């Protein structure tokens, strides 16, 4: 997939819940923050599941288990055009 092939993506996870995908990005916590800040189509959110595509960087709050990677971003794919979503995410990854 395009995500696996992107040089800034270290790992892709498919937890099995419809349009939810999780990625671990290069650059650790700072890289993940830069990806989230750089998207324009994806909406940064703490509650996934709307019709719009959303992303959430995990481990933002101290109570989350340390086994959750700081560079983990959960993606909830919405109804937007897949090419628009890919261009936005790819550009954000390149920015990280």
C-alpha positions in Angstrom: 0.0 0.0 0.0 1.0 3.6 -0.4 1.3 4.0 3.4 3.7 1.1 3.8 5.8 2.4 1.0 6.1 6.0 2.3 9.6 6.5 3.7 8.3 8.4 6.8 5.9 5.6 7.8 7.6 3.0 10.1 4.7 0.7 10.7 1.0 0.3 9.5 -1.5 -1.4 11.8 -5.0 -2.5 10.8 -6.9 -3.2 14.0 -9.9 -4.5 12.1 -12.5 -1.8 12.7 -13.7 -0.7 9.3 -12.0 2.4 8.2 -9.6 2.7 11.2 -5.9 2.4 10.4 -3.0 3.3 12.7 0.5 4.3 11.6 3.8 4.9 13.4 5.8 7.7 11.8 9.5 8.4 11.7 10.7 11.2 14.0 9.0 10.0 17.2 6.7 12.2 19.1 7.8 15.4 17.2 7.4 13.7 13.8 3.8 12.6 14.8 2.9 16.1 16.0 4.2 17.6 12.8 2.2 15.2 10.7 -1.0 16.0 12.6 -0.4 19.8 12.4 0.3 19.7 8.7 -2.8 18.1 7.4 -5.5 20.2 5.8 -8.2 17.6 4.8 -7.8 15.3 7.8 -9.4 16.7 10.9 -7.4 16.4 14.2 -9.8 14.8 16.7 -9.9 13.0 20.0 -13.1 11.0 19.1 -13.0 9.0 15.8 -15.9 7.9 13.8 -17.6 10.9 12.0 -18.2 11.1 8.2 -15.1 13.3 7.8 -11.6 11.7 7.9 -10.0 12.2 11.3 -6.7 11.6 12.8 -5.5 11.4 16.4 -2.0 11.2 17.9 -2.0 8.8 20.9 -0.1 9.3 24.2 -1.1 12.9 24.6 -2.3 12.3 28.1 -0.2 10.9 30.9 -2.7 8.1 31.8 -2.2 6.3 28.5 0.0 3.2 28.8 3.7 3.7 27.9 3.4 0.6 25.6 1.5 2.8 23.2 4.1 4.3 20.9 4.4 8.1 21.1 4.5 8.3 17.3 1.3 6.4 16.8 -1.4 8.2 14.8 -4.9 6.6 14.4 -6.6 7.4 11.1 -10.4 7.2 10.6 -11.1 7.3 6.9 -14.3 9.2 6.0 -16.2 9.9 2.8 -13.7 12.3 1.1 -12.1 11.4 -2.2 -9.3 8.9 -1.6 -6.8 10.9 -3.8 -7.5 14.1 -1.8 -6.9 12.2 1.5 -3.7 10.6 0.2 -2.3 13.9 -1.2 -2.9 15.6 2.2 -1.5 12.8 4.3 1.5 12.3 2.0 2.3 16.0 2.1 2.0 16.0 5.9 4.3 13.0 6.1 6.9 14.6 3.9 6.7 17.7 6.1 7.5 15.6 9.2 
